[in-house]
Amino acid sequence: MLGDNLYLVLLIAGVGILALVVNYVVTTREQESEARRERLDWLQTQAEHTLNALAVLKETGCRQDIVDKLNQHAMALIEEISLLAPDSELMTQVSDLKETSDRTRPDKTRLNSDRAVKRAQIYINFAEKLLIQMAKAGKMTGQLARTYQEELYWLNVSLVADAHRHQATRLLEMGDKHTALTHLKHAKAVLVRATAPQRQKKPKLDEIQASIDGIQPRRNYGAGALAESLDDYLNEQP
């Protein structure tokens, strides 16, 4: 009788331990599956944003070394997706997006609408933040990241100024000089306000000013009394 009870106790204990082991295995697998799903969601978002940013940078003629650095990051994301979900629909979608990005060539004429310009600005800003994150992760030096950040800032400024110039050209062809002049002045203001070296801004500013003068020639108010006095003074010097 005592042996039977002991056997029953051991059997119950064994079943309990087995249940705990099964529950642990199931719970662990569920946690791993959830972690894998969350990681894939993050990888999908990062890969799509990075590849779209690469396409925009190529369209706008960004420096090749910046494009190469971001392309390396995109490839690392795609490789991880291929390990976690090699035959998934996600892998197919990301591969297609990568091919589209690889085929993209410089073409600023595609940025001919406010929507296109805003979209480009969003992805340039994303690229700028991503480079800083990459520097923090040790994938490049902080100094290089800051240099790239300055390049992308200027690219963003140039993008807006060039979009206004493009609009002005189109409006001039339609005979709308007044609105064209407004766009050119907006382009000039964008460049003037930009926190970039004057030597970097000057070529574009000169081109825009020439276009403005072509529509609205500058008024000649004369040298003025002060200028005449300075001229007389300088002429008297030996």
HELIX and SHEET records of a PDB file:
HELIX    1   1 LEU A    2  GLU A   59  1                                  58    
HELIX    2   2 GLN A   64  LEU A   84  1                                  21    
HELIX    3   3 GLU A   89  ARG A  103  1                                  15    
HELIX    4   4 LYS A  108  ARG A  110  5                                   3    
HELIX    5   5 ASP A  114  LYS A  136  1                                  23    
HELIX    6   6 GLY A  142  GLU A  173  1                                  32    
HELIX    7   7 LYS A  177  ARG A  193  1                                  17    
HELIX    8   8 GLN A  198  ILE A  215  1                                  18    
HELIX    9   9 GLY A  224  GLU A  236  1                                  13    
END                                                                             
